């Protein structure tokens, strides 16, 4: 897709949030906020979804402002095209080449566009932004590369360290997505805790609406889903700890199978060997490249959601499960208790017997299932988009109030 800097990319139908009736061209925007849009404009999962959701909800909830999304390039997809359909969201591409643009040369564009606040949505801000009048915010999702360096390549660790440490030192405000991430920032980078604000993430609104029976039946038939299953969603990598679920499955009621959704890495071979060793091939279904529109339905038909990750910055899949009215079993040791709340169950990420016992405890008691669903849905409302979006806008305004604009 081609697009000129400062203009909207070609619009696509089907955006999830309906555009308000206002016409930005007829308004004088109260505030111009810039965002690092590399992932919003190019990634269809993970940080891409986070970035688009954050900006989209700001644009819908606070339409009086303009939201400028800076990216060196843009990918053509229905999901991304729909995002740029909102009239107060505008794509900004480099005017004079991409080299060092996001790290340094973008400052000229931000100044020209009269941006008051620039938000680096994933661990970095432009170098030297602290020497301009532009106030900066950075979101730190996690510092797993410091906590568990063995999961990362050496050069990647060094690059992440350089960018995130610089951002935390020089940004005017740090947004941490959990209390655990905030604690890690303080521990590793010696940052004043008062500079860090915890603003949780939510999940896509599609997880908050039950699908009708016809849609669920179509999804079950399309992916040949078993009648009863435990669900796990996430990249199949060592840190996510799928091997523990496989080991636990051997001790779980045989009427239940395991459905796994996620991109496969080399760790998948380790999981395959464990499945073969335990004779569980017929009880596990692997799915990948699932359309995002079908994912909530797969959640909603699950009996239990299992997420024994060794370490996370937050745990969006847990939020998705709770909104989908599914009981959760997760791991201790990072921030998953923050995401799952007091009524989910937690086990050590090295205890397969404990994981099996927790799953069986839920499956064997309809009363406990009902209680966990009810309490989980009540707890997860603290992550609802209108609330977290208001918290973010309040943070922006507080930053401007201290800047004497």
MARDREN-604635 format. One record per residue (C-alpha): residue number from 1; residue in three letters; x, y, z. Coordinates in pm, whole numbers, always signed. Example, Ala and Ser with C-alpha at 12.3 -4.5 7.8 and 13.67 -1.06 7.14 Angstrom:
2
(1 'ALA' (+1230 -450 +780))
(2 'SER' (+1367 -106 +714))
//
This chain:
405
(1 'UNK' (+0 +0 +0))
(2 'UNK' (+122 +348 -82))
(3 'UNK' (+33 +654 +118))
(4 'UNK' (+154 +1011 +125))
(5 'UNK' (+281 +1154 +452))
(6 'UNK' (+15 +1344 +641))
(7 'UNK' (-277 +1185 +456))
(8 'UNK' (-508 +897 +537))
(9 'UNK' (-436 +566 +374))
(10 'UNK' (-715 +421 +164))
(11 'UNK' (-1011 +342 +388))
(12 'UNK' (-1155 -4 +443))
(13 'UNK' (-1501 -105 +557))
(14 'UNK' (-1573 -295 +877))
(15 'UNK' (-1403 -100 +1154))
(16 'UNK' (-1501 -230 +1497))
(17 'UNK' (-1580 +112 +1642))
(18 'UNK' (-1826 +328 +1456))
(19 'UNK' (-1697 +675 +1377))
(20 'UNK' (-1865 +959 +1564))
(21 'UNK' (-2064 +1209 +1361))
(22 'UNK' (-1812 +1489 +1411))
(23 'UNK' (-1608 +1622 +1119))
(24 'UNK' (-1247 +1692 +1223))
(25 'UNK' (-1198 +1922 +926))
(26 'UNK' (-1456 +2153 +1082))
(27 'UNK' (-1287 +2148 +1424))
(28 'UNK' (-984 +2299 +1581))
(29 'UNK' (-829 +2007 +1767))
(30 'UNK' (-772 +2068 +2136))
(31 'UNK' (-463 +1849 +2150))
(32 'UNK' (-234 +1674 +1906))
(33 'UNK' (-86 +1350 +2037))
(34 'UNK' (+178 +1156 +1845))
(35 'UNK' (+241 +783 +1870))
(36 'UNK' (+516 +547 +1766))
(37 'UNK' (+306 +366 +1509))
(38 'UNK' (+550 +112 +1366))
(39 'UNK' (+357 -178 +1514))
(40 'UNK' (+11 -22 +1485))
(41 'UNK' (+66 +22 +1112))
(42 'UNK' (+232 -313 +1044))
(43 'UNK' (+174 -585 +1307))
(44 'UNK' (-148 -789 +1319))
(45 'UNK' (-91 -946 +1662))
(46 'UNK' (+59 -864 +2002))
(47 'UNK' (+193 -509 +2021))
(48 'UNK' (+14 -422 +1698))
(49 'UNK' (-323 -505 +1852))
(50 'UNK' (-228 -322 +2173))
(51 'UNK' (-123 -8 +1984))
(52 'UNK' (-429 +8 +1760))
(53 'UNK' (-668 -62 +2046))
(54 'UNK' (-517 +210 +2266))
(55 'UNK' (-523 +476 +1994))
(56 'UNK' (-863 +372 +1861))
(57 'UNK' (-1030 +396 +2200))
(58 'UNK' (-869 +734 +2268))
(59 'UNK' (-998 +859 +1932))
(60 'UNK' (-1349 +734 +2000))
(61 'UNK' (-1370 +842 +2365))
(62 'UNK' (-1196 +1178 +2316))
(63 'UNK' (-1281 +1282 +1959))
(64 'UNK' (-1186 +1645 +2021))
(65 'UNK' (-817 +1553 +1988))
(66 'UNK' (-607 +1449 +1689))
(67 'UNK' (-402 +1130 +1703))
(68 'UNK' (-99 +1120 +1472))
(69 'UNK' (+49 +775 +1407))
(70 'UNK' (+413 +786 +1295))
(71 'UNK' (+547 +487 +1106))
(72 'UNK' (+825 +434 +851))
(73 'UNK' (+590 +217 +645))
(74 'UNK' (+237 +76 +649))
(75 'UNK' (+100 -269 +576))
(76 'UNK' (-217 -326 +378))
(77 'UNK' (-469 -536 +568))
(78 'UNK' (-836 -512 +660))
(79 'UNK' (-747 -472 +1027))
(80 'UNK' (-502 -186 +970))
(81 'UNK' (-707 -14 +699))
(82 'UNK' (-1008 -7 +932))
(83 'UNK' (-797 +151 +1205))
(84 'UNK' (-703 +446 +984))
(85 'UNK' (-1066 +496 +884))
(86 'UNK' (-1130 +698 +1200))
(87 'UNK' (-1114 +1060 +1093))
(88 'UNK' (-915 +1190 +1386))
(89 'UNK' (-643 +924 +1342))
(90 'UNK' (-386 +1019 +1081))
(91 'UNK' (-95 +822 +940))
(92 'UNK' (+238 +1005 +922))
(93 'UNK' (+517 +868 +702))
(94 'UNK' (+875 +999 +672))
(95 'UNK' (+923 +1304 +452))
(96 'UNK' (+1296 +1257 +401))
(97 'UNK' (+1382 +889 +419))
(98 'UNK' (+1349 +617 +682))
(99 'UNK' (+1709 +596 +805))
(100 'UNK' (+1719 +675 +1179))
(101 'UNK' (+1377 +834 +1143))
(102 'UNK' (+1202 +670 +1441))
(103 'UNK' (+1508 +716 +1662))
(104 'UNK' (+1606 +1073 +1577))
(105 'UNK' (+1483 +1245 +1261))
(106 'UNK' (+1119 +1211 +1361))
(107 'UNK' (+1169 +1506 +1599))
(108 'UNK' (+1153 +1749 +1307))
(109 'UNK' (+820 +1603 +1199))
(110 'UNK' (+678 +1612 +1550))
(111 'UNK' (+773 +1976 +1586))
(112 'UNK' (+630 +2067 +1247))
(113 'UNK' (+304 +1889 +1329))
(114 'UNK' (+277 +2076 +1664))
(115 'UNK' (+260 +1756 +1864))
(116 'UNK' (+237 +1828 +2238))
(117 'UNK' (+278 +1470 +2364))
(118 'UNK' (+458 +1179 +2202))
(119 'UNK' (+382 +829 +2329))
(120 'UNK' (+628 +549 +2258))
(121 'UNK' (+402 +247 +2278))
(122 'UNK' (+669 -19 +2306))
(123 'UNK' (+977 +53 +2513))
(124 'UNK' (+1136 +338 +2318))
(125 'UNK' (+1123 +711 +2246))
(126 'UNK' (+1326 +922 +2001))
(127 'UNK' (+1675 +1013 +2117))
(128 'UNK' (+1705 +1374 +2238))
(129 'UNK' (+1330 +1432 +2266))
(130 'UNK' (+1398 +1558 +2618))
(131 'UNK' (+1569 +1861 +2460))
(132 'UNK' (+1249 +1968 +2282))
(133 'UNK' (+921 +2113 +2412))
(134 'UNK' (+745 +1786 +2331))
(135 'UNK' (+647 +1586 +2639))
(136 'UNK' (+715 +1215 +2614))
(137 'UNK' (+548 +903 +2752))
(138 'UNK' (+678 +549 +2714))
(139 'UNK' (+494 +221 +2774))
(140 'UNK' (+706 -57 +2920))
(141 'UNK' (+536 -393 +2877))
(142 'UNK' (+799 -604 +3048))
(143 'UNK' (+1170 -647 +3114))
(144 'UNK' (+1171 -1022 +3058))
(145 'UNK' (+1494 -996 +2858))
(146 'UNK' (+1664 -891 +3183))
(147 'UNK' (+1478 -1129 +3413))
(148 'UNK' (+1524 -1431 +3182))
(149 'UNK' (+1809 -1344 +2942))
(150 'UNK' (+1842 -1704 +2821))
(151 'UNK' (+1523 -1662 +2619))
(152 'UNK' (+1678 -1389 +2401))
(153 'UNK' (+1965 -1354 +2157))
(154 'UNK' (+2262 -1152 +2282))
(155 'UNK' (+2229 -873 +2024))
(156 'UNK' (+1853 -845 +2090))
(157 'UNK' (+1913 -812 +2464))
(158 'UNK' (+2165 -534 +2411))
(159 'UNK' (+1934 -345 +2176))
(160 'UNK' (+1635 -379 +2410))
(161 'UNK' (+1846 -266 +2703))
(162 'UNK' (+1976 +41 +2521))
(163 'UNK' (+1635 +159 +2405))
(164 'UNK' (+1428 +81 +2714))
(165 'UNK' (+1680 +214 +2966))
(166 'UNK' (+1718 +537 +2769))
(167 'UNK' (+1341 +573 +2743))
(168 'UNK' (+1285 +516 +3113))
(169 'UNK' (+1555 +768 +3205))
(170 'UNK' (+1446 +1047 +2970))
(171 'UNK' (+1068 +1011 +2922))
(172 'UNK' (+854 +1249 +3126))
(173 'UNK' (+620 +966 +3222))
(174 'UNK' (+647 +587 +3220))
(175 'UNK' (+338 +370 +3178))
(176 'UNK' (+385 +18 +3318))
(177 'UNK' (+122 -239 +3226))
(178 'UNK' (+133 -410 +3566))
(179 'UNK' (+261 -359 +3917))
(180 'UNK' (+513 -635 +3850))
(181 'UNK' (+651 -449 +3550))
(182 'UNK' (+671 -132 +3756))
(183 'UNK' (+869 -316 +4022))
(184 'UNK' (+1105 -451 +3757))
(185 'UNK' (+1166 -100 +3618))
(186 'UNK' (+1251 +28 +3964))
(187 'UNK' (+1477 -271 +4035))
(188 'UNK' (+1671 -285 +3710))
(189 'UNK' (+1683 +83 +3609))
(190 'UNK' (+1666 +253 +3952))
(191 'UNK' (+1382 +479 +3840))
(192 'UNK' (+1184 +686 +4091))
(193 'UNK' (+854 +497 +4142))
(194 'UNK' (+664 +828 +4132))
(195 'UNK' (+758 +863 +3766))
(196 'UNK' (+586 +534 +3683))
(197 'UNK' (+210 +492 +3654))
(198 'UNK' (+45 +152 +3624))
(199 'UNK' (-228 +151 +3360))
(200 'UNK' (-352 -196 +3281))
(201 'UNK' (-439 -323 +2937))
(202 'UNK' (-776 -447 +2826))
(203 'UNK' (-854 -687 +2544))
(204 'UNK' (-1044 -649 +2221))
(205 'UNK' (-1415 -576 +2268))
(206 'UNK' (-1507 -882 +2061))
(207 'UNK' (-1423 -1100 +2363))
(208 'UNK' (-1688 -924 +2570))
(209 'UNK' (-1991 -1030 +2365))
(210 'UNK' (-2117 -1392 +2368))
(211 'UNK' (-2144 -1549 +2022))
(212 'UNK' (-2477 -1703 +1921))
(213 'UNK' (-2518 -2080 +1898))
(214 'UNK' (-2504 -2083 +1518))
(215 'UNK' (-2170 -1902 +1511))
(216 'UNK' (-2025 -2128 +1779))
(217 'UNK' (-2141 -2437 +1588))
(218 'UNK' (-1975 -2308 +1271))
(219 'UNK' (-1648 -2242 +1456))
(220 'UNK' (-1654 -2585 +1622))
(221 'UNK' (-1709 -2756 +1286))
(222 'UNK' (-1451 -2544 +1102))
(223 'UNK' (-1166 -2630 +1340))
(224 'UNK' (-1292 -2978 +1440))
(225 'UNK' (-1296 -2873 +1805))
(226 'UNK' (-1368 -3147 +2063))
(227 'UNK' (-1682 -3129 +2271))
(228 'UNK' (-1484 -3073 +2592))
(229 'UNK' (-1146 -2906 +2599))
(230 'UNK' (-887 -2713 +2795))
(231 'UNK' (-753 -2410 +2606))
(232 'UNK' (-409 -2252 +2586))
(233 'UNK' (-332 -1948 +2368))
(234 'UNK' (+13 -1801 +2307))
(235 'UNK' (+335 -1844 +2115))
(236 'UNK' (+469 -2196 +2164))
(237 'UNK' (+800 -2101 +2322))
(238 'UNK' (+987 -2215 +2634))
(239 'UNK' (+876 -1924 +2852))
(240 'UNK' (+507 -1996 +2789))
(241 'UNK' (+561 -2343 +2938))
(242 'UNK' (+325 -2554 +2725))
(243 'UNK' (+520 -2866 +2820))
(244 'UNK' (+381 -2837 +3175))
(245 'UNK' (+23 -2848 +3046))
(246 'UNK' (+106 -3157 +2840))
(247 'UNK' (+250 -3325 +3148))
(248 'UNK' (-56 -3228 +3352))
(249 'UNK' (-294 -3353 +3083))
(250 'UNK' (-188 -3710 +3156))
(251 'UNK' (-352 -3672 +3499))
(252 'UNK' (-661 -3483 +3381))
(253 'UNK' (-1002 -3638 +3318))
(254 'UNK' (-970 -3821 +2985))
(255 'UNK' (-1300 -3677 +2861))
(256 'UNK' (-1119 -3347 +2810))
(257 'UNK' (-871 -3269 +2534))
(258 'UNK' (-624 -2983 +2500))
(259 'UNK' (-657 -2718 +2228))
(260 'UNK' (-348 -2505 +2167))
(261 'UNK' (-347 -2187 +1957))
(262 'UNK' (-17 -2019 +1880))
(263 'UNK' (+280 -1972 +1654))
(264 'UNK' (+527 -2257 +1672))
(265 'UNK' (+896 -2201 +1748))
(266 'UNK' (+1180 -2454 +1782))
(267 'UNK' (+1051 -2526 +2134))
(268 'UNK' (+760 -2703 +1966))
(269 'UNK' (+992 -3002 +1906))
(270 'UNK' (+1040 -3034 +2282))
(271 'UNK' (+664 -3033 +2331))
(272 'UNK' (+616 -3292 +2055))
(273 'UNK' (+864 -3527 +2221))
(274 'UNK' (+678 -3497 +2552))
(275 'UNK' (+345 -3568 +2381))
(276 'UNK' (+489 -3880 +2217))
(277 'UNK' (+652 -3993 +2540))
(278 'UNK' (+322 -3964 +2731))
(279 'UNK' (+107 -4109 +2451))
(280 'UNK' (-115 -3801 +2428))
(281 'UNK' (-118 -3733 +2054))
(282 'UNK' (-490 -3808 +2023))
(283 'UNK' (-579 -3570 +2307))
(284 'UNK' (-413 -3253 +2175))
(285 'UNK' (-518 -3030 +1885))
(286 'UNK' (-282 -2760 +1755))
(287 'UNK' (-428 -2463 +1568))
(288 'UNK' (-243 -2172 +1411))
(289 'UNK' (-327 -1877 +1188))
(290 'UNK' (-676 -1861 +1334))
(291 'UNK' (-873 -1557 +1209))
(292 'UNK' (-899 -1308 +1494))
(293 'UNK' (-1276 -1292 +1443))
(294 'UNK' (-1312 -1662 +1537))
(295 'UNK' (-1084 -1656 +1842))
(296 'UNK' (-1346 -1533 +2095))
(297 'UNK' (-1571 -1822 +1999))
(298 'UNK' (-1296 -2076 +2065))
(299 'UNK' (-1245 -1921 +2408))
(300 'UNK' (-1617 -1925 +2486))
(301 'UNK' (-1651 -2300 +2424))
(302 'UNK' (-1353 -2395 +2646))
(303 'UNK' (-1402 -2556 +2987))
(304 'UNK' (-1080 -2420 +3142))
(305 'UNK' (-810 -2181 +3028))
(306 'UNK' (-457 -2289 +3132))
(307 'UNK' (-170 -2039 +3126))
(308 'UNK' (+133 -2158 +3329))
(309 'UNK' (+383 -1911 +3181))
(310 'UNK' (+709 -1866 +3371))
(311 'UNK' (+695 -1488 +3331))
(312 'UNK' (+473 -1225 +3170))
(313 'UNK' (+445 -848 +3169))
(314 'UNK' (+70 -881 +3217))
(315 'UNK' (-122 -1165 +3051))
(316 'UNK' (-383 -1049 +2799))
(317 'UNK' (-497 -1407 +2722))
(318 'UNK' (-615 -1434 +3083))
(319 'UNK' (-824 -1119 +3038))
(320 'UNK' (-968 -1266 +2718))
(321 'UNK' (-1060 -1586 +2902))
(322 'UNK' (-1228 -1409 +3194))
(323 'UNK' (-1434 -1193 +2957))
(324 'UNK' (-1524 -1515 +2773))
(325 'UNK' (-1666 -1660 +3098))
(326 'UNK' (-1399 -1930 +3125))
(327 'UNK' (-1232 -2037 +3455))
(328 'UNK' (-856 -1971 +3460))
(329 'UNK' (-560 -2164 +3600))
(330 'UNK' (-232 -1971 +3577))
(331 'UNK' (+119 -1969 +3721))
(332 'UNK' (+264 -1794 +4022))
(333 'UNK' (+586 -1596 +4002))
(334 'UNK' (+514 -1294 +3783))
(335 'UNK' (+207 -1079 +3730))
(336 'UNK' (-58 -1334 +3636))
(337 'UNK' (-235 -1295 +3971))
(338 'UNK' (-289 -929 +3876))
(339 'UNK' (-460 -1032 +3554))
(340 'UNK' (-657 -1328 +3689))
(341 'UNK' (-770 -1190 +4023))
(342 'UNK' (-829 -1365 +4355))
(343 'UNK' (-1079 -1623 +4229))
(344 'UNK' (-866 -1781 +3957))
(345 'UNK' (-636 -2067 +4058))
(346 'UNK' (-256 -2049 +4058))
(347 'UNK' (+17 -2312 +4070))
(348 'UNK' (+395 -2318 +4048))
(349 'UNK' (+514 -2317 +3683))
(350 'UNK' (+720 -2629 +3763))
(351 'UNK' (+439 -2831 +3927))
(352 'UNK' (+256 -3044 +3670))
(353 'UNK' (+77 -3244 +3939))
(354 'UNK' (-49 -2923 +4098))
(355 'UNK' (-168 -2797 +3760))
(356 'UNK' (-354 -3119 +3694))
(357 'UNK' (-513 -3106 +4039))
(358 'UNK' (-630 -2748 +3987))
(359 'UNK' (-781 -2831 +3648))
(360 'UNK' (-954 -3142 +3782))
(361 'UNK' (-1086 -2944 +4079))
(362 'UNK' (-1263 -2706 +3841))
(363 'UNK' (-1386 -2974 +3600))
(364 'UNK' (-1534 -3185 +3879))
(365 'UNK' (-1744 -2908 +4036))
(366 'UNK' (-2015 -2723 +3848))
(367 'UNK' (-2059 -2505 +4156))
(368 'UNK' (-1694 -2395 +4147))
(369 'UNK' (-1713 -2335 +3772))
(370 'UNK' (-2015 -2108 +3819))
(371 'UNK' (-1848 -1919 +4104))
(372 'UNK' (-1522 -1869 +3912))
(373 'UNK' (-1706 -1747 +3604))
(374 'UNK' (-1912 -1498 +3803))
(375 'UNK' (-1625 -1366 +4015))
(376 'UNK' (-1387 -1360 +3721))
(377 'UNK' (-1625 -1154 +3510))
(378 'UNK' (-1674 -911 +3799))
(379 'UNK' (-1299 -875 +3853))
(380 'UNK' (-1210 -820 +3489))
(381 'UNK' (-1427 -507 +3467))
(382 'UNK' (-1133 -313 +3616))
(383 'UNK' (-962 -361 +3279))
(384 'UNK' (-1254 -236 +3071))
(385 'UNK' (-1154 -4 +2787))
(386 'UNK' (-1346 +310 +2891))
(387 'UNK' (-1180 +300 +3233))
(388 'UNK' (-822 +243 +3117))
(389 'UNK' (-865 +496 +2834))
(390 'UNK' (-980 +759 +3084))
(391 'UNK' (-681 +681 +3304))
(392 'UNK' (-446 +732 +3011))
(393 'UNK' (-601 +1062 +2906))
(394 'UNK' (-588 +1183 +3267))
(395 'UNK' (-218 +1096 +3267))
(396 'UNK' (-161 +1298 +2949))
(397 'UNK' (-343 +1599 +3091))
(398 'UNK' (-155 +1582 +3419))
(399 'UNK' (+170 +1584 +3223))
(400 'UNK' (+65 +1891 +3027))
(401 'UNK' (-48 +2070 +3343))
(402 'UNK' (+304 +2037 +3481))
(403 'UNK' (+448 +2166 +3155))
(404 'UNK' (+289 +2511 +3173))
(405 'UNK' (+128 +2499 +2834))
//
